[in-house]
Amino acid sequence: MKTLVLTRHAQSRLSVLDRLNGDPSAEVGLTEVGRDEARDLGREVGAVDLVAHTAFGRTRETAELAWPDTPLLVVPELNEIAFGRFEGTHWDEGYRDWVLTSGPDDACPGGGESRVTAVQRYLRGYRLLLDRQEERVALVAHGAPVRYVLLGLENRPPTRLLEGVPPATPFIVDVDRFGRAVSIIEAWAAAPAYY
């Protein structure tokens, strides 16, 4: 890979309501606005050689609408974090408080993931993409795996509270910068702490 086009999926039926969904078996499609966002994304970015997406329908739908007839690759390592007992709830119905008071190694109550476990999984997905032979690869993922890369591009490690990522907004990154961002995330994952 020479260039990565990194983006969060387009507006979904749950994201417009600020509802958490970390279960890929839940059918959550795009809104009509989201479908338009996805088509606009493809027009803005232009052709890519491969579109990677997660196991969630909203990322696949975004990928298919943005780049029809382009080969797809499912990368479940980049799936949304498992929200445990907060699945389906609004961000402010407990998950935000948990994020602000828990450590990176603390598993989310109710069978969810810790942030460091999710980051370690994301790292496997990032490395898989770095090894691709296609020149221009698009990745349609979720807010957290996109934001972690954006932080790494600024030489910053993961933070306790992540800034949101706008839907269907492309971030175009050359492979060397992406690799350095991944290295910063890996260093944090080896000794996770929030400062």
C-alpha positions, 0 to 999 in steps of 0.5 A: 500500500502507498496511500490509505483513505481512512474514514468513518462510516456514513450516518447510520440509523443508530449514530444519528440517535447517538446510540452505541452499537458494538454488536456486528450481528445487529442490523444497523443500516445507513439513513438516507442522509448516510447513503448520500454521504457515502456516494459523495465520499466516493466522488470526493476521493475518487478511485481506490484499488481496495476497500476494507471495511469491518464486519458491521453492515454500516461500514460495508454499505458505506464502502459499496455506495462509495466505491461500487465495483471495487474489491472489498475486504472484511477486516473484523479486527477493526470492528467497533469496541464491544460495549457490554451492558451499554450496548444500545444505550445513549452515550450519556446513559452510563458509558461516558461515565465509565470511560471517564472513571475506568482505566485502559485495562478495565473491561467494560461491564457486562462482557464488553472489552477494555480499551487496551484489548480493543486497541490491540485488536485494532493494531492487528487490523492496521498491520494487515492493511500495511501489508496489502499490495494494492496501491490505494486502499480505503478503510471504512471503519468506526470512530475509535479506530479512526480517531486512534490513527488520527491521534497517532498522526499527531504523535499523540497516544490514545486518550481516555475520551476520544473526540468524535469523528465526522461521518464519511469524511476522508483522511488521506494518509501516505503509508509511511505516516500511517506506519508511524502512527501505528507504531505510536499506538503500539507503544501505548498498548505495550504500557497503557496509561492515560495522562 
